[in-house]
Amino acid sequence: MGMNGGNDLQLVNLTKKYGGTLAVDKIDYHFKAGTYVCLLGPSGCGKSSTLRMIAGHESVTDGSIVLAGSDVTHLPPAKRGTAMMFQNYALFPHLSVRDNVAFSLQMKGVDKATRDAKSNELLELVDMTSFADRLPAQLSGGQQQRVALARALITQPKVLLLDEPLSALDPFLRIRMRAELKKLQRELGITFIHVTHGQDEALALGDELVVMNNAVIEQAGSARDVWSAPKTEFVARFMGGHNVISLDGGKAALRADDVSLGDQGLNATVTTVEYQGGNVAVTARIEAGEEVLALVPEAAFFQFPKNPGDTVNLAWDEGRLHRLQ
Amino acid sequence: MGKSRDSIAYFQAAPLMAVLLAFLVVPIGMIFVVSFWGATEFSIYPAFQLDNYAFLFSSPVTYKVFFATFKYAFITWVFTLSIGFTVAYFLAFHVRSQSMQTALFLLCTIPFLTSNIIRMISWIPFLGRNGIANQTLISWGVIDEPLEWLLYSDFSVILAFVHLYTLFMVVPIFNTMMRIDKSLVEAAYDNGASGLQTLWHVIVPLTKPGIMIGTIFVVTLVMGDFITVRFMSGSQKANVGRLISNDIALLQYPSAAATAVVLLCTVLIVIGVLLRFVNIRKEL
């Protein structure tokens, strides 16, 4: 489908209130066309409300949503150029896979032959052709998800909205499906906005990450920028793999894999040792009382193994400390 | 080991078996047996003869009365279904808070705290020739003369049926609707379905089992009824139930038994046909 230069999505001052509670507080964001964006944050941070407002399933309290240059804030979901994939897939249990995918065409009054042909095309895209006559209940979770994708894509959306799409799958399948999602997004070239609370998933999938907390965007940028240069303590802690250390009046983030155990450095007592395969996660309490996590390569660790209670020296390159706001 | 576990299972099921045997199978068996007995004006005698059935099937009254019974059942079904579906839909999809849902649902059941007969009879002063309905309509100038068909007519019989049995439609339909995932409605909306399209293509198909259970309730209740038809028609209309009750009043037990057997078979056939359309097993 090529480039969609004109299909940018903009949120302007977008606000959502439920009664007196502020769920989304005046957020502004520009989603560039054709990017895979992950909306990330803990539960209750406003990410789902934001997605549902973009989809049109939640009314907007204030502000606007602009897609491809036109204001879609108050349009019904099907008129926006967005399509939503629901968390539990929301497949119609009484319709066959083919009819589920063709549902939107049926609603438009497209004749059966045309919509079946179109539906088969989409099922081929998600590799589900041989299941066309089954009912959703006869499919596995991953297969249901593919059908839900096909159903959302048949409307030819400019933006596909995915509400925690992988949370219903087992861990093994989750990793496979996320590869498929990414591949599909590349092929189609449309914008995917993917809500998740898992940072692994966001890092693996997102060209761009938008981290939300307490109804506002805490940090946004490329996956690599957000992970390697967290702006706030919240982001550093939420993205994981970082230590947050108090440093003369301020706080600084330090990547756990930059901390090494050696002969010199800060005195600390090991509290936990966790074998993770490639690395060993060693948590140690320094004299100031803070816990510091060190990710030590497996081979290095087992040269001088440590146990909880042992004294170690923690060292890191001062240049790797990253000041937080 | 397997044997003893089997016998324990049979033992555990025995009380229910005994109850069903004593209060369902034996009475129906008796009715079946008596339906072949003979009767004179003043006695009944054990026999095996088909006279009762022969008379039943040769009498035009039987066909008229069966037709009336089907007519009542069908019209009552249409009204209870449309009212019941609407009420259940409102409760399940429009009332957002769960406490409100429960409160409104309980409100629906309040009339059922009084007896059937009382609810039925309370229509009589309302619908009568000089009843509240006629007086109100006359005072509004809608009519000049009291409407005669309000009471002791098919109208009043069906009105009472609908009043008595709509809840039997509301409860199973509401129950099925509550199990419909609300995100299906959003998904339909996301796919461009209008409100009516969502209702027809998503909600109605998924509510079918509830509709079917409600239908079975209403149809069996109406087809087996005799007291409503007697009271609300002022004994001017008849259905199969009344045929049986008249026979009993005249001590014509064999004839009543034969009619009962035919009615039972008819109702079972109707339910059998209904069940072919919808699989209700997952609702039970």
Contacts between the chains, C-beta under 8 A, distances in Angstrom:
chain1	res1	chain2	res2	distance
A	55	B	190	6.8
A	56	B	190	7.9
A	57	B	186	5.3
A	57	B	189	7.4
A	57	B	190	7.2
A	76	B	189	7.3
A	77	B	189	5.7
A	77	B	190	4.7
A	77	B	192	7.9
A	78	B	189	7.3
A	78	B	190	6.5
A	78	B	191	6.5
A	78	B	192	3.4
A	79	B	192	8.0
A	83	B	190	6.5
A	84	B	186	7.7
A	84	B	187	7.7
A	84	B	190	5.0
A	86	B	183	5.0
A	86	B	186	7.1
A	86	B	187	6.0
A	87	B	183	7.6
A	88	B	181	7.0
A	88	B	183	6.4
A	90	B	181	6.5
A	90	B	183	4.2
A	90	B	184	5.3
A	90	B	186	6.9
A	90	B	187	3.9
A	91	B	187	7.8
A	92	B	184	6.3
A	92	B	187	7.4
A	92	B	188	7.7
A	92	B	202	6.1
A	93	B	206	6.9
A	94	B	205	4.6
A	94	B	206	5.9
A	103	B	188	7.4
A	103	B	191	4.9
A	103	B	193	7.6
A	103	B	201	7.6
A	104	B	191	3.8
A	104	B	192	5.0
A	104	B	193	7.9
A	106	B	201	7.4
A	107	B	188	7.9
A	107	B	191	6.1
A	107	B	192	4.9
A	107	B	193	4.6
A	107	B	194	7.6
A	107	B	197	5.4
A	107	B	201	7.5
A	108	B	192	6.4
A	151	B	187	7.9
A	151	B	191	7.1
A	152	B	190	7.8
A	155	B	191	6.9
A	155	B	192	7.2
